[in-house]
Amino acid sequence: MQVADGVRYFQTMVPMRDGAQLNTFVYLPDDGGQSYPVIMQRTPYGITNPAGQDITDPARGWLPDPAAPMAGAILRGWRDITRHGYAAVYQDCRGRYGSEGEDHAYGDDAPDGFDTLAWIDDQPWSNHRVGLSGSSAVSTTALAAASQNHPSVKAFFTQVGGSSIYDDVVYEGQSIEMERLWLWIAGNMPGLSPSHRQAVLARTGLTAAELDGVAKSALDRNAALVAAQSQWPPFTGSADWMRLPLRGYPDFSVVQPYLDEIIGHPAPDAFRARHNFRSTIGVPGFHVTTWFDIFLTSVVAAFTELQERVGQQRLWIGPNAHHFVYQTQFWPRDPYWEWFGYWLKDEPAPIMTEPPVYYSPRAWVPEPDSYVASDWRHARQWPLPGTTEHRVYLRGDGTLGAAPDPAETGPAGAARSFSYDPRQPVPSLGGRNMIISSGAQDQRPLHALPGYGLVYTGEPLPADLTVAGPVDVVLTAGSDGPDTDFVVKLIDVHPDGSELLMMDGVQRAMYRDNTAEPRPLTPGVPVEIRVGLGQIHHTFAAGHRLGVVVTSSNFPRRARNTNSGHPVLADDGEDDIRIAVNTVQHAGPGPSYLVLPVLP
């Protein structure tokens, strides 16, 4: 036990049920107290600062920059946590930095989280009241631990992380979410622990020098992936991005073989269900996200499901993308100490008398540095009460409006088709991305690219139109092959002609029912395909127009569907690619329409 700056601290290796030991730092107030409530944070990003240096020295335990106190996947830092009268526990996840075992990217975080909680509960400095905390990946590890229902856990505070990481994020719409997966896996390779490295050596038969070469090549390849964003068109000219098959991806799949496991589950199954952490959580939770966060739908789903089943949940949603949550100006105030003070220390808290939902009415602010969170609104629930479903129909003449007559034989009721060539995907430009550029970006630069898809535009709005809640597009559509993706974008078309992307979504046609059984398309036979675009609060101003784009790629936000009809697209190579002609109906066989939750 060491003492400095009014804090007692030590490092230990905490044993898991299989014998692996995880690198753990403990920080205690040096105030003469015997036991404390505990805030636990488990991270794949390293528990020291800088990450990877002095990895077993708690004196180097991670702290936020004083100039950016809200930044970091570990929230608030041990110094503030102990100052508020809590014990702080940091832990490297399995296979990361100072911890033993092999890194399985959330695959072990539920049992490891429980075992760590059991260890904490046995310590004399614990008063058996624990809060779980974290942001992004550390949010997901906290939810994983919460899912195991250890009796010491009283509440959690999580932000911008996945509560069912595969169903909601990696396979949203049953299409592989590629950009975050590739760049996140590769970017985190330097933190793989010596024991992970030993497991790779044993599995592959490589020498240590050979593995060093592969790891360097992986980092070089990652740099090339990042650099491809600055080309025009972005991504599609990069051999590293366009390589097939995805499974066995050079270097990445050697250094982190679990990548091949992750991309091998095209439909809901037991593997994906094990990572639905919210399904078994039974404690109060504070959920934070942003309107353009890659994890938005997963955070909102956790709030809504737990509020109904457990109660005592809170949801805060701010503007812009994933990383804006780390900026001080994002926050109307810091609710962290109120929340844990109430649940871990029985302190009165204003947060407990406020309505459960607090949100920004603006989904995107173009100048975040000068943003002031002064216009947030409270609500009793999400989706907001009082919204009405408003249907806007896609028409064969490229307009949006009233439903065409089912017997319509003119342009408004005609079907429209487009060609999708997986060798020429439409590049991602904005949206709910994590690492590549995100947000409400102008889509006009993409218009001239092959396969942009079908564009629908409404008349200028006579009055403001506020959309609040989940947005879907229902297509009556088909293809000349057994499978394809349908990607839909919702656009705010400004009077100056700019086309800002507000929402996008995808649905793999062969798994359109979101069940385990594939249902290949029959050429020439249209089917109903519902594409979820996520959640939003946004006002389309008077004089603006609604815009919808229907296409079949959004790359590399989504991995390309090769149109092969093979269930596991990750195994498809160049020879499996086929060009698809995809068709949207507007009358006759069935309508296609946008479903908007509209506030009066």
FENURCOR-V316409 format. One record per helix or strand of 3 or more residues. SS is the DSSP state (a for helix, b for strand). FROM is the first residue (numbers start at 1). TO is the last residue. Records with the same first field share a line. If there is no record, write none. Layout:
BEGIN
SS: FROM-TO, FROM-TO
END
This chain:
BEGIN
b: 2-4, 7-15, 21-29, 36-43, 86-92, 126-135, 153-159, 284-292, 313-321, 357-359, 377-379, 388-394, 399-401, 416-420, 454-457, 465-479, 485-493, 499-508, 527-540, 545-551, 580-584, 593-598
a: 58-60, 66-68, 78-83, 109-121, 137-146, 165-170, 172-174, 178-187, 189-191, 194-204, 208-230, 239-242, 252-255, 258-262, 270-274, 277-280, 296-309, 322-326, 328-330, 336-345, 350-353, 368-370, 411-413, 422-424, 444-446, 509-511, 569-571, 574-576
END
